[in-house]
């Protein structure tokens, strides 16, 4: 969890039932929401709270704190809720003083588009991380994404560019794992050589994508 500026603090609690009615939740999402004890809109990060110039594409980041009845994230409920919130979101879950976080890259246009998978951290003891000096809501969103995903963002890339690079890295990691397995079980020298060449190429590509600046 981040040590956000007090200027971003809202601390407004809502009833779970209000959200279920508002989003016309499915039966599965309603059942999933039974894991929730309380929902609080903890922080709203925007141009005013950061004292920066407003950006129409990245207006607000809602930091939503969810207290749980059990050590199990209500992913189905969050996905349905997230599709109905026309702002960028960052979810923090708390159970017995342990925290987990969840975020997906959202594109806000005439309708909400979830453009990545959800990245969910493990539950761990409460720990506040400092936020560096950030000059826009867009860069704050990219910073939060990078922290949760674990791949550092580049200074000059947009959040969309960042997620595109993350997806490419994840795809290459899968291909590397698959190729390494192929090398272990391949008996034909020619095929083994081809696998090794492919592996070398994948590793070079991922090295380029992991570079901080390009």
CORDAWO-V329821 format. One record per residue. N is the residue number from 1. RES is the residue in three letters. PHI is phi in radians with two decimals (* if undefined). Layout:
N RES PHI
N RES PHI
//
This chain:
1 UNK *
2 UNK -1.72
3 UNK -1.55
4 UNK -1.22
5 UNK -1.01
6 UNK -1.09
7 UNK -1.16
8 UNK -1.58
9 UNK -1.21
10 UNK -2.11
11 UNK 1.14
12 UNK -1.71
13 UNK -1.63
14 UNK -2.19
15 UNK -1.39
16 UNK -1.05
17 UNK -1.05
18 UNK -1.11
19 UNK -1.16
20 UNK -1.05
21 UNK -1.20
22 UNK -1.11
23 UNK -1.61
24 UNK 0.90
25 UNK -1.08
26 UNK -1.25
27 UNK -1.03
28 UNK -1.10
29 UNK -1.18
30 UNK -1.10
31 UNK -1.10
32 UNK -1.13
33 UNK -1.21
34 UNK -1.16
35 UNK -1.33
36 UNK -1.66
37 UNK -1.64
38 UNK -2.73
39 UNK -2.13
40 UNK -2.25
41 UNK -1.39
42 UNK -1.35
43 UNK -2.40
44 UNK -2.20
45 UNK -1.75
46 UNK -2.55
47 UNK -1.04
48 UNK -1.18
49 UNK -1.24
50 UNK -1.62
51 UNK 1.03
52 UNK -2.28
53 UNK -1.29
54 UNK -1.23
55 UNK -2.17
56 UNK -1.13
57 UNK -1.34
58 UNK -2.20
59 UNK -1.69
60 UNK -2.41
61 UNK -2.03
62 UNK -1.61
63 UNK -1.68
64 UNK -1.90
65 UNK -1.70
66 UNK -2.15
67 UNK -1.54
68 UNK -1.83
69 UNK -1.51
70 UNK -2.52
71 UNK -1.48
72 UNK -2.65
73 UNK -1.32
74 UNK -1.41
75 UNK -1.09
76 UNK -1.08
77 UNK -1.10
78 UNK -1.07
79 UNK -1.08
80 UNK -1.20
81 UNK -1.08
82 UNK -1.08
83 UNK -1.23
84 UNK -1.93
85 UNK -1.91
86 UNK -1.48
87 UNK -2.48
88 UNK -1.27
89 UNK -2.36
90 UNK -2.50
91 UNK -1.81
92 UNK -2.11
93 UNK -1.92
94 UNK -2.18
95 UNK -2.49
96 UNK 0.86
97 UNK 1.22
98 UNK -1.84
99 UNK -2.11
100 UNK -2.33
101 UNK -2.23
102 UNK -2.61
103 UNK -2.74
104 UNK -2.31
105 UNK -1.33
106 UNK -1.92
107 UNK -1.92
108 UNK -1.87
109 UNK -2.17
110 UNK -1.23
111 UNK -2.48
112 UNK -1.38
113 UNK -2.19
114 UNK -1.53
115 UNK -1.88
116 UNK -2.66
117 UNK -1.28
118 UNK -1.49
119 UNK -1.74
120 UNK -2.10
121 UNK -1.47
122 UNK -1.33
123 UNK -1.20
124 UNK -2.64
125 UNK -1.03
126 UNK -0.97
127 UNK -2.63
128 UNK -1.59
129 UNK -1.80
130 UNK -1.26
131 UNK -1.77
132 UNK -1.21
133 UNK -1.15
134 UNK -2.22
135 UNK -1.77
136 UNK -2.79
137 UNK -1.12
138 UNK -1.03
139 UNK -1.24
140 UNK -1.14
141 UNK -1.11
142 UNK -1.12
143 UNK -1.09
144 UNK -1.14
145 UNK -0.99
146 UNK -1.08
147 UNK -1.13
148 UNK -1.30
149 UNK -1.38
150 UNK 1.64
151 UNK -2.01
152 UNK -1.08
153 UNK -1.35
154 UNK -1.50
155 UNK -1.03
156 UNK -1.66
157 UNK -1.59
158 UNK -1.39
159 UNK -0.98
160 UNK -1.12
161 UNK -1.06
162 UNK -1.07
163 UNK -1.13
164 UNK -1.06
165 UNK -1.19
166 UNK -1.04
167 UNK -1.08
168 UNK -1.14
169 UNK -1.12
170 UNK -1.09
171 UNK -1.13
172 UNK -1.15
173 UNK -1.06
174 UNK -1.12
175 UNK -1.14
176 UNK -1.10
177 UNK -1.07
178 UNK -1.14
179 UNK -1.20
180 UNK -1.08
181 UNK -1.14
182 UNK -1.08
183 UNK -1.11
184 UNK -1.07
185 UNK -1.69
186 UNK -1.36
187 UNK -1.87
188 UNK -1.41
189 UNK -0.97
190 UNK -1.11
191 UNK -1.13
192 UNK -1.09
193 UNK -1.10
194 UNK -1.09
195 UNK -1.08
196 UNK -1.13
197 UNK -1.14
198 UNK -1.12
199 UNK -1.09
200 UNK -1.06
201 UNK -1.15
202 UNK -1.06
203 UNK -1.17
204 UNK -1.18
205 UNK -1.11
206 UNK -1.21
207 UNK -1.09
208 UNK -1.15
209 UNK -1.22
210 UNK -1.52
211 UNK -1.09
212 UNK -1.16
213 UNK -2.35
214 UNK -2.42
//
